[in-house]
Amino acid sequence: MAMPEKGVLLQRLFGVLAGLVLAVMVAVPAVAQVQRGVMEIEDQPGFVPDEADEVLAGPFERQLVFFRTTEAPGTIIIHTSERFLYLVEGNNRAMRYGIGVGREGFQWSGLLQISRKQEWPDWRPPPEMIQRQPYLPRFMAGGPGNPMGARALYLGTTIYRIHGTNQPQTIGHAVSSGCFRLVNNDVVDLYERVPVGTKVIVRHAAKL
């Protein structure tokens, strides 16, 4: 059987390469869409995660870390850009929690105090959230499927809270309307450690 000419072989090779390039061009946008989908997750009232999903590993796992600050022990310091909440313990140590933060346009900084604490809080989406997501319920009683999670720490007289979540996969992402969310095990731990009146510092810029 005669061997194909060199020109035919080159033609076939270019055809294969062109097919590979086209496949990559198609696949890259698809991956980007998946990544954007993770970052744009909306609240899912009624969804109850598995217990295994609420166990964090790696940097977002609750852990004692070195943390240099002049703030008094018991102070909460939130770094939105890092996706971490620190509870100062003194001696250059802090308990660090992985958090979800406000999406772009909903991040903020300031100095507040915890004004109220609530176990298994009810959820009343503010009008601004309902305007963006009209399908949301106007009220939802506290419970495992509630987007507020197991505990809530209310920040001053604002609409913002540190609270649990029924979507543990959002920890480490910018997905909320300005609140700070923790997995339920972590928010319960924090809730037990801090009293009403606790100083809360929210920093949007990265920690120096």
GROMACS elastic network, one bead per residue, 0.5 to 0.9 nm:
[ bonds ]
;  ai    aj funct       b0    kb
    2     5     6  0.88740   500
    3     6     6  0.89911   500
    4     7     6  0.81694   500
    4     8     6  0.62484   500
    4     9     6  0.66503   500
    5     8     6  0.53651   500
    5     9     6  0.65004   500
    5    10     6  0.88625   500
    6     9     6  0.51073   500
    6    10     6  0.62199   500
    6    11     6  0.85771   500
    7    10     6  0.51698   500
    7    11     6  0.61487   500
    7    12     6  0.86933   500
    8    11     6  0.50117   500
    8    12     6  0.62609   500
    8    13     6  0.86562   500
    9    12     6  0.51355   500
    9    13     6  0.61816   500
    9    14     6  0.86835   500
   10    14     6  0.61361   500
   10    15     6  0.84872   500
   11    14     6  0.52528   500
   11    15     6  0.62118   500
   11    16     6  0.88036   500
   12    16     6  0.63367   500
   12    17     6  0.87513   500
   13    16     6  0.51822   500
   13    17     6  0.62775   500
   13    18     6  0.86106   500
   14    17     6  0.50630   500
   14    18     6  0.60235   500
   14    19     6  0.85356   500
   15    18     6  0.51614   500
   15    19     6  0.62519   500
   15    20     6  0.87853   500
   16    19     6  0.51262   500
   16    20     6  0.63749   500
   16    21     6  0.88109   500
   17    20     6  0.51033   500
   17    21     6  0.62539   500
   17    22     6  0.86276   500
   18    21     6  0.51391   500
   18    22     6  0.61682   500
   18    23     6  0.86231   500
   19    22     6  0.51394   500
   19    23     6  0.62018   500
   19    24     6  0.87495   500
   20    23     6  0.50692   500
   20    24     6  0.63057   500
   20    25     6  0.86716   500
   21    24     6  0.51930   500
   21    25     6  0.62153   500
   21    26     6  0.86974   500
   22    25     6  0.50561   500
   22    26     6  0.62400   500
   22    27     6  0.85897   500
   23    26     6  0.51807   500
   23    27     6  0.60527   500
   23    28     6  0.86896   500
   24    28     6  0.60597   500
   25    28     6  0.56399   500
   25    29     6  0.72073   500
   26    29     6  0.61564   500
   26    30     6  0.68450   500
   27    30     6  0.51412   500
   27    31     6  0.63329   500
   27    32     6  0.87584   500
   28    31     6  0.52139   500
   28    32     6  0.62853   500
   28    33     6  0.86938   500
   29    33     6  0.61306   500
   29    34     6  0.86985   500
   30    33     6  0.50851   500
   30    34     6  0.64045   500
   30    35     6  0.87584   500
   31    34     6  0.51178   500
   31    35     6  0.62655   500
   31    36     6  0.86027   500
   32    35     6  0.50502   500
   32    36     6  0.60603   500
   32    37     6  0.84399   500
   33    36     6  0.50231   500
   33    37     6  0.60054   500
   33    38     6  0.87190   500
   34    38     6  0.64335   500
   34    39     6  0.88282   500
   35    38     6  0.52499   500
   35    39     6  0.65050   500
   35    40     6  0.87510   500
   36    39     6  0.50633   500
   36    40     6  0.60662   500
   36    41     6  0.87607   500
   37    40     6  0.50620   500
   37    41     6  0.62544   500
   38    41     6  0.56322   500
   38   169     6  0.85707   500
   38   170     6  0.77606   500
   38   173     6  0.84246   500
   38   175     6  0.89085   500
   39   103     6  0.84705   500
   39   170     6  0.78170   500
   39   173     6  0.63710   500
   39   174     6  0.66829   500
   39   175     6  0.62003   500
   40   103     6  0.84095   500
   40   174     6  0.83202   500
   40   175     6  0.61886   500
   41    44     6  0.85159   500
   41   170     6  0.76918   500
   41   175     6  0.65951   500
   41   176     6  0.89321   500
   42   133     6  0.83952   500
   42   175     6  0.74365   500
   42   176     6  0.81187   500
   43   136     6  0.83134   500
   43   147     6  0.65496   500
   43   166     6  0.86990   500
   43   167     6  0.79924   500
   43   175     6  0.89984   500
   43   176     6  0.83855   500
   44    47     6  0.58572   500
   44   136     6  0.85705   500
   44   145     6  0.82972   500
   44   146     6  0.83326   500
   44   147     6  0.68854   500
   44   166     6  0.78329   500
   44   167     6  0.77507   500
   45    48     6  0.86768   500
   45   136     6  0.77552   500
   45   137     6  0.80874   500
   45   140     6  0.80402   500
   45   145     6  0.59802   500
   45   146     6  0.55993   500
   45   147     6  0.57580   500
   45   166     6  0.79856   500
   46   140     6  0.89862   500
   46   143     6  0.88495   500
   46   144     6  0.78400   500
   46   146     6  0.60595   500
   46   147     6  0.78837   500
   46   166     6  0.82864   500
   47   144     6  0.80457   500
   47   146     6  0.76355   500
   47   147     6  0.83500   500
   47   166     6  0.64984   500
   47   167     6  0.78282   500
   48   144     6  0.59577   500
   48   146     6  0.82070   500
   48   166     6  0.59997   500
   48   167     6  0.80457   500
   49    52     6  0.82091   500
   49    53     6  0.63610   500
   49    54     6  0.73052   500
   49   144     6  0.83563   500
   49   145     6  0.80398   500
   49   166     6  0.61513   500
   49   167     6  0.67684   500
   49   168     6  0.75499   500
   50    53     6  0.53041   500
   50    54     6  0.69684   500
   51    54     6  0.53486   500
   51    55     6  0.70796   500
   52    55     6  0.55245   500
   52    56     6  0.87188   500
   53    56     6  0.75869   500
   53   167     6  0.87048   500
   53   168     6  0.64584   500
   53   169     6  0.74558   500
   54   166     6  0.87921   500
   54   167     6  0.84131   500
   54   168     6  0.55686   500
   54   169     6  0.81403   500
   54   183     6  0.59839   500
   54   184     6  0.72425   500
   54   185     6  0.74872   500
   55    61     6  0.78404   500
   55   168     6  0.84060   500
   55   183     6  0.79970   500
   55   185     6  0.81569   500
   56    59     6  0.85474   500
   56    60     6  0.62437   500
   56    62     6  0.78379   500
   56    98     6  0.84477   500
   56   168     6  0.83768   500
   56   171     6  0.88424   500
   56   183     6  0.81907   500
   57    60     6  0.62574   500
   57    62     6  0.85253   500
   58    61     6  0.56475   500
   59    62     6  0.81078   500
   59    63     6  0.84714   500
   59    97     6  0.88237   500
   59    98     6  0.73736   500
   60    63     6  0.83823   500
   60    83     6  0.83282   500
   60    84     6  0.76240   500
   60    96     6  0.81567   500
   60    97     6  0.62840   500
   60    99     6  0.74697   500
   60   171     6  0.76897   500
   60   172     6  0.71467   500
   61    96     6  0.80609   500
   61    97     6  0.65495   500
   61    98     6  0.62887   500
   61   186     6  0.88945   500
   62    95     6  0.70565   500
   62    96     6  0.56304   500
   62    98     6  0.67530   500
   62   186     6  0.69613   500
   63    94     6  0.84023   500
   63    95     6  0.56965   500
   63    96     6  0.54025   500
   63    97     6  0.69566   500
   64    93     6  0.67828   500
   64    94     6  0.57079   500
   64    96     6  0.60415   500
   65    86     6  0.89951   500
   65    92     6  0.84296   500
   65    93     6  0.56586   500
   65    94     6  0.55479   500
   65    95     6  0.62588   500
   65    96     6  0.65621   500
   66    91     6  0.87705   500
   66    92     6  0.56866   500
   66    94     6  0.64545   500
   66    95     6  0.88602   500
   67    86     6  0.83556   500
   67    88     6  0.77900   500
   67    90     6  0.87015   500
   67    91     6  0.85799   500
   67    94     6  0.57126   500
   67    95     6  0.88532   500
   68    71     6  0.89791   500
   68    90     6  0.87208   500
   68    91     6  0.82037   500
   68    93     6  0.70736   500
   68    94     6  0.85727   500
   69    72     6  0.82273   500
   69    88     6  0.81271   500
   69    90     6  0.84787   500
   69    92     6  0.68427   500
   69    93     6  0.88827   500
   71    74     6  0.85603   500
   71    75     6  0.65644   500
   71    77     6  0.89177   500
   71    88     6  0.74420   500
   71    90     6  0.85231   500
   72    75     6  0.59544   500
   72    88     6  0.69953   500
   72    89     6  0.79963   500
   72    90     6  0.70354   500
   73    76     6  0.87117   500
   73    87     6  0.76728   500
   73    90     6  0.50973   500
   73    91     6  0.88729   500
   73    94     6  0.85353   500
   74    87     6  0.61306   500
   74    88     6  0.53307   500
   74    89     6  0.61962   500
   74    90     6  0.83397   500
   74   193     6  0.82424   500
   74   194     6  0.68893   500
   74   195     6  0.89927   500
   74   198     6  0.69937   500
   74   199     6  0.77931   500
   75    86     6  0.81482   500
   75    87     6  0.58642   500
   75    88     6  0.53999   500
   75    89     6  0.81568   500
   75   194     6  0.86235   500
   75   198     6  0.63125   500
   75   199     6  0.52384   500
   75   200     6  0.61939   500
   75   201     6  0.77877   500
   76    85     6  0.69819   500
   76    86     6  0.56607   500
   76    88     6  0.63694   500
   76   194     6  0.87947   500
   76   198     6  0.73588   500
   76   199     6  0.62160   500
   76   201     6  0.62066   500
   76   202     6  0.83966   500
   77    84     6  0.85671   500
   77    85     6  0.59017   500
   77    86     6  0.50893   500
   77    87     6  0.64835   500
   77    88     6  0.75767   500
   77   199     6  0.84393   500
   77   200     6  0.58807   500
   77   202     6  0.60029   500
   77   203     6  0.74665   500
   78    82     6  0.86073   500
   78    83     6  0.78806   500
   78    84     6  0.60944   500
   78    86     6  0.61386   500
   78    87     6  0.87441   500
   78   109     6  0.89664   500
   78   180     6  0.88361   500
   78   200     6  0.75852   500
   78   201     6  0.61405   500
   78   203     6  0.59295   500
   78   204     6  0.81351   500
   79    82     6  0.54260   500
   79    83     6  0.61177   500
   79    84     6  0.55976   500
   79    85     6  0.63695   500
   79    86     6  0.81545   500
   79   201     6  0.86599   500
   79   202     6  0.63217   500
   79   203     6  0.50024   500
   79   204     6  0.59005   500
   79   205     6  0.70990   500
   79   206     6  0.66127   500
   79   207     6  0.69388   500
   80    84     6  0.66680   500
   80    85     6  0.81573   500
   80    99     6  0.84266   500
   80   100     6  0.83239   500
   80   101     6  0.61530   500
   80   102     6  0.80119   500
   80   107     6  0.75578   500
   80   108     6  0.84075   500
   80   109     6  0.85997   500
   80   174     6  0.85557   500
   80   180     6  0.87266   500
   80   202     6  0.73961   500
   80   203     6  0.63598   500
   80   204     6  0.51209   500
   80   205     6  0.73512   500
   80   206     6  0.77537   500
   81    84     6  0.80580   500
   81   101     6  0.85479   500
   81   203     6  0.81538   500
   81   204     6  0.59343   500
   81   205     6  0.61844   500
   81   206     6  0.56020   500
   81   207     6  0.84566   500
   82    85     6  0.87308   500
   82    98     6  0.89007   500
   82   172     6  0.82592   500
   82   204     6  0.88130   500
   82   205     6  0.86926   500
   82   206     6  0.65362   500
   82   207     6  0.79758   500
   83    97     6  0.85283   500
   83    98     6  0.60353   500
   83    99     6  0.52543   500
   83   100     6  0.62345   500
   83   101     6  0.66673   500
   83   171     6  0.79403   500
   83   172     6  0.54147   500
   83   173     6  0.72407   500
   83   174     6  0.82284   500
   84    96     6  0.65055   500
   84    97     6  0.56139   500
   84    99     6  0.55127   500
   84   100     6  0.82713   500
   84   172     6  0.80280   500
   85    95     6  0.81986   500
   85    96     6  0.57035   500
   85    97     6  0.51218   500
   85    98     6  0.64800   500
   85    99     6  0.66055   500
   85   180     6  0.87926   500
   86    94     6  0.58274   500
   86    95     6  0.56113   500
   86    97     6  0.64411   500
   87    93     6  0.87620   500
   87    94     6  0.52793   500
   87    95     6  0.50841   500
   87    96     6  0.64935   500
   87    97     6  0.83399   500
   87   190     6  0.81919   500
   87   193     6  0.88932   500
   87   194     6  0.87839   500
   88    92     6  0.81050   500
   88    93     6  0.64731   500
   88    95     6  0.66105   500
   88    96     6  0.87432   500
   89    92     6  0.75071   500
   89    93     6  0.54867   500
   89    95     6  0.70388   500
   90    93     6  0.55176   500
   90    94     6  0.70379   500
   91    94     6  0.86459   500
   97   182     6  0.74620   500
   97   186     6  0.70235   500
   97   187     6  0.88305   500
   97   190     6  0.88207   500
   98   171     6  0.63813   500
   98   172     6  0.63436   500
   98   181     6  0.86723   500
   98   182     6  0.66686   500
   98   183     6  0.83374   500
   98   186     6  0.85966   500
   99   170     6  0.82838   500
   99   171     6  0.50246   500
   99   172     6  0.55871   500
   99   173     6  0.77477   500
   99   180     6  0.63245   500
   99   181     6  0.54143   500
   99   182     6  0.50030   500
   99   183     6  0.78477   500
  100   168     6  0.89957   500
  100   170     6  0.60206   500
  100   172     6  0.50660   500
  100   173     6  0.51384   500
  100   174     6  0.58450   500
  100   175     6  0.66966   500
  100   176     6  0.71443   500
  100   179     6  0.82049   500
  100   180     6  0.56779   500
  100   181     6  0.50377   500
  100   182     6  0.66504   500
  101   106     6  0.86727   500
  101   107     6  0.73050   500
  101   170     6  0.89963   500
  101   171     6  0.80978   500
  101   172     6  0.76320   500
  101   173     6  0.64522   500
  101   175     6  0.61360   500
  101   176     6  0.57161   500
  101   177     6  0.79974   500
  101   178     6  0.64186   500
  101   179     6  0.63084   500
  101   180     6  0.50154   500
  101   181     6  0.67639   500
  102   105     6  0.77175   500
  102   106     6  0.50525   500
  102   108     6  0.81240   500
  102   173     6  0.83911   500
  102   174     6  0.50728   500
  102   175     6  0.54779   500
  102   177     6  0.51202   500
  102   179     6  0.61930   500
  102   180     6  0.71413   500
  103   106     6  0.54657   500
  103   107     6  0.64637   500
  103   173     6  0.80489   500
  103   176     6  0.55473   500
  103   177     6  0.64630   500
  103   178     6  0.71859   500
  104   107     6  0.63530   500
  104   174     6  0.71211   500
  104   175     6  0.82705   500
  105   108     6  0.85301   500
  105   177     6  0.86677   500
  105   178     6  0.88209   500
  106   176     6  0.76505   500
  106   177     6  0.55863   500
  106   178     6  0.50412   500
  106   179     6  0.88071   500
  107   174     6  0.86863   500
  107   176     6  0.89275   500
  107   177     6  0.79748   500
  107   178     6  0.56405   500
  107   179     6  0.86762   500
  107   204     6  0.71085   500
  108   178     6  0.72830   500
  108   202     6  0.73891   500
  108   203     6  0.76160   500
  108   204     6  0.62273   500
  109   201     6  0.76138   500
  109   204     6  0.54649   500
  109   205     6  0.86139   500
  110   200     6  0.82688   500
  110   201     6  0.60471   500
  110   202     6  0.51839   500
  110   203     6  0.68763   500
  110   204     6  0.87944   500
  111   199     6  0.74136   500
  111   200     6  0.58885   500
  111   202     6  0.63564   500
  111   203     6  0.88866   500
  112   115     6  0.87293   500
  112   155     6  0.61563   500
  112   156     6  0.57422   500
  112   157     6  0.89509   500
  112   198     6  0.84786   500
  112   199     6  0.61213   500
  112   200     6  0.51675   500
  112   201     6  0.65211   500
  112   202     6  0.81833   500
  113   154     6  0.82685   500
  113   155     6  0.57293   500
  113   156     6  0.54127   500
  113   196     6  0.76463   500
  113   197     6  0.53458   500
  113   198     6  0.53249   500
  113   200     6  0.53731   500
  113   201     6  0.84314   500
  114   117     6  0.75730   500
  114   153     6  0.61615   500
  114   154     6  0.55277   500
  114   156     6  0.58940   500
  114   161     6  0.87258   500
  114   194     6  0.87769   500
  114   195     6  0.76366   500
  114   196     6  0.51895   500
  114   197     6  0.50597   500
  114   198     6  0.53041   500
  114   199     6  0.67590   500
  114   200     6  0.70554   500
  115   153     6  0.75470   500
  115   154     6  0.56137   500
  115   155     6  0.58102   500
  115   156     6  0.50546   500
  115   157     6  0.74342   500
  115   196     6  0.56165   500
  115   197     6  0.59994   500
  115   198     6  0.81729   500
  116   152     6  0.82219   500
  116   153     6  0.60095   500
  116   154     6  0.51694   500
  116   155     6  0.75770   500
  116   156     6  0.80907   500
  116   195     6  0.87552   500
  116   196     6  0.58544   500
  116   197     6  0.82260   500
  117   121     6  0.89715   500
  117   151     6  0.75337   500
  117   152     6  0.58165   500
  117   154     6  0.62799   500
  117   191     6  0.76606   500
  117   195     6  0.81351   500
  117   196     6  0.68332   500
  118   121     6  0.56290   500
  118   150     6  0.86584   500
  118   151     6  0.57623   500
  118   152     6  0.52287   500
  118   153     6  0.66518   500
  118   154     6  0.82245   500
  118   191     6  0.88612   500
  119   142     6  0.83261   500
  119   149     6  0.88048   500
  119   150     6  0.60480   500
  119   152     6  0.65633   500
  119   188     6  0.87008   500
  119   191     6  0.88482   500
  120   141     6  0.83898   500
  120   143     6  0.58444   500
  120   144     6  0.81144   500
  120   146     6  0.82528   500
  120   148     6  0.75524   500
  120   149     6  0.63747   500
  120   151     6  0.52455   500
  120   152     6  0.74527   500
  120   164     6  0.89495   500
  121   141     6  0.72816   500
  121   143     6  0.77588   500
  121   146     6  0.82724   500
  121   148     6  0.65201   500
  121   149     6  0.74010   500
  121   150     6  0.71269   500
  121   151     6  0.63890   500
  121   152     6  0.64366   500
  121   163     6  0.89854   500
  122   139     6  0.73588   500
  122   140     6  0.57775   500
  122   143     6  0.79815   500
  122   146     6  0.75687   500
  122   148     6  0.73569   500
  123   137     6  0.89113   500
  123   138     6  0.81530   500
  123   139     6  0.57320   500
  123   140     6  0.50720   500
  123   141     6  0.63802   500
  123   142     6  0.68306   500
  123   146     6  0.70189   500
  123   147     6  0.73414   500
  123   148     6  0.63809   500
  124   137     6  0.79141   500
  124   138     6  0.57849   500
  124   140     6  0.66314   500
  124   141     6  0.88512   500
  125   128     6  0.80580   500
  125   129     6  0.60450   500
  125   130     6  0.63966   500
  125   136     6  0.76221   500
  125   137     6  0.76102   500
  125   138     6  0.62452   500
  125   139     6  0.71663   500
  125   140     6  0.89275   500
  126   129     6  0.54298   500
  126   130     6  0.64524   500
  126   131     6  0.87723   500
  126   138     6  0.84902   500
  126   159     6  0.80081   500
  127   130     6  0.50203   500
  127   131     6  0.60594   500
  127   132     6  0.87080   500
  128   131     6  0.51566   500
  128   132     6  0.65608   500
  128   133     6  0.87170   500
  129   132     6  0.51687   500
  129   133     6  0.59877   500
  129   134     6  0.79065   500
  129   136     6  0.84315   500
  129   177     6  0.75008   500
  130   135     6  0.74119   500
  130   136     6  0.62779   500
  130   137     6  0.83064   500
  130   138     6  0.78918   500
  131   134     6  0.55323   500
  133   136     6  0.59629   500
  134   137     6  0.82274   500
  136   139     6  0.86369   500
  137   140     6  0.66747   500
  140   143     6  0.87141   500
  140   146     6  0.69074   500
  141   146     6  0.72224   500
  142   145     6  0.78821   500
  142   146     6  0.57312   500
  142   147     6  0.87414   500
  142   148     6  0.76270   500
  142   149     6  0.76417   500
  142   150     6  0.78884   500
  143   146     6  0.53443   500
  143   147     6  0.88334   500
  143   148     6  0.86235   500
  143   149     6  0.70974   500
  143   150     6  0.71397   500
  144   147     6  0.83083   500
  144   148     6  0.89974   500
  144   149     6  0.64648   500
  144   150     6  0.70696   500
  144   165     6  0.87561   500
  144   166     6  0.68611   500
  145   148     6  0.86108   500
  145   149     6  0.74366   500
  145   165     6  0.85621   500
  145   166     6  0.59100   500
  146   149     6  0.55843   500
  146   150     6  0.82672   500
  146   165     6  0.73498   500
  146   166     6  0.63548   500
  147   163     6  0.88417   500
  147   164     6  0.74047   500
  147   165     6  0.50621   500
  147   166     6  0.52335   500
  147   167     6  0.74500   500
  148   151     6  0.71621   500
  148   152     6  0.69570   500
  148   162     6  0.89931   500
  148   163     6  0.57536   500
  148   164     6  0.53697   500
  148   165     6  0.53228   500
  148   166     6  0.73432   500
  148   181     6  0.81162   500
  149   152     6  0.75887   500
  149   163     6  0.63555   500
  149   166     6  0.57741   500
  149   167     6  0.89200   500
  149   181     6  0.85745   500
  149   182     6  0.85389   500
  149   183     6  0.78665   500
  149   184     6  0.60790   500
  149   187     6  0.84371   500
  150   163     6  0.74713   500
  150   164     6  0.54879   500
  150   165     6  0.74115   500
  150   166     6  0.88028   500
  150   183     6  0.87620   500
  150   184     6  0.55610   500
  150   185     6  0.82478   500
  150   187     6  0.72567   500
  150   188     6  0.68523   500
  151   162     6  0.83225   500
  151   163     6  0.55737   500
  151   164     6  0.57248   500
  151   165     6  0.89067   500
  151   184     6  0.73833   500
  151   187     6  0.61432   500
  151   188     6  0.61610   500
  151   191     6  0.69572   500
  152   161     6  0.63985   500
  152   162     6  0.57211   500
  152   164     6  0.67144   500
  152   187     6  0.77201   500
  152   188     6  0.89175   500
  152   191     6  0.77881   500
  153   160     6  0.89159   500
  153   161     6  0.55270   500
  153   162     6  0.50379   500
  153   163     6  0.61565   500
  153   187     6  0.88958   500
  153   191     6  0.73112   500
  153   196     6  0.83870   500
  154   157     6  0.78856   500
  154   158     6  0.78652   500
  154   159     6  0.78405   500
  154   160     6  0.65688   500
  154   162     6  0.65511   500
  154   163     6  0.83384   500
  155   158     6  0.60345   500
  155   159     6  0.74945   500
  155   160     6  0.58052   500
  155   161     6  0.54361   500
  155   162     6  0.75049   500
  155   200     6  0.79332   500
  156   159     6  0.84371   500
  156   160     6  0.82631   500
  156   161     6  0.89129   500
  157   160     6  0.83828   500
  158   161     6  0.81048   500
  159   178     6  0.86647   500
  159   179     6  0.81762   500
  160   177     6  0.85535   500
  160   178     6  0.63425   500
  160   180     6  0.78436   500
  161   178     6  0.82892   500
  161   179     6  0.51330   500
  161   180     6  0.63412   500
  161   181     6  0.82012   500
  162   179     6  0.60747   500
  162   181     6  0.58314   500
  162   182     6  0.76245   500
  162   187     6  0.79582   500
  163   179     6  0.76173   500
  163   180     6  0.63644   500
  163   182     6  0.62193   500
  163   183     6  0.84447   500
  163   184     6  0.81488   500
  163   187     6  0.63354   500
  164   167     6  0.88949   500
  164   168     6  0.88403   500
  164   180     6  0.83934   500
  164   181     6  0.52711   500
  164   183     6  0.54001   500
  164   185     6  0.82430   500
  164   186     6  0.78696   500
  164   187     6  0.55725   500
  164   188     6  0.80465   500
  165   168     6  0.63872   500
  165   170     6  0.87045   500
  165   181     6  0.60398   500
  165   182     6  0.62762   500
  165   183     6  0.57491   500
  165   184     6  0.62788   500
  165   187     6  0.89287   500
  166   169     6  0.89599   500
  166   183     6  0.76825   500
  166   184     6  0.78436   500
  167   170     6  0.59129   500
  167   171     6  0.80268   500
  167   183     6  0.78677   500
  168   171     6  0.57822   500
  168   181     6  0.88910   500
  168   182     6  0.76024   500
  168   183     6  0.55505   500
  168   184     6  0.83030   500
  169   172     6  0.82050   500
  169   173     6  0.85754   500
  169   183     6  0.89729   500
  170   173     6  0.54903   500
  170   174     6  0.78606   500
  170   175     6  0.70069   500
  170   181     6  0.85286   500
  171   174     6  0.83487   500
  171   175     6  0.88687   500
  171   181     6  0.72071   500
  171   182     6  0.67003   500
  171   183     6  0.74033   500
  173   176     6  0.87030   500
  175   178     6  0.85161   500
  176   179     6  0.60497   500
  176   180     6  0.74088   500
  176   181     6  0.80971   500
  177   180     6  0.89098   500
  181   184     6  0.88621   500
  181   187     6  0.80645   500
  182   185     6  0.80431   500
  182   186     6  0.60229   500
  182   187     6  0.56108   500
  183   186     6  0.54450   500
  183   187     6  0.62982   500
  183   188     6  0.87228   500
  184   187     6  0.51637   500
  184   188     6  0.60900   500
  184   189     6  0.85359   500
  185   188     6  0.53282   500
  185   189     6  0.63206   500
  185   190     6  0.88291   500
  186   189     6  0.50013   500
  186   190     6  0.61819   500
  186   191     6  0.84600   500
  187   190     6  0.50096   500
  187   191     6  0.58668   500
  187   192     6  0.85810   500
  188   192     6  0.63255   500
  188   193     6  0.87940   500
  189   192     6  0.54102   500
  189   193     6  0.65433   500
  190   193     6  0.51154   500
  190   194     6  0.63901   500
  191   194     6  0.57690   500
  191   195     6  0.77377   500
  192   195     6  0.78370   500
  194   197     6  0.85605   500
  194   198     6  0.64579   500
  195   198     6  0.58913   500
  203   206     6  0.75444   500
  203   207     6  0.79905   500
  204   207     6  0.87860   500
  205   208     6  0.86832   500
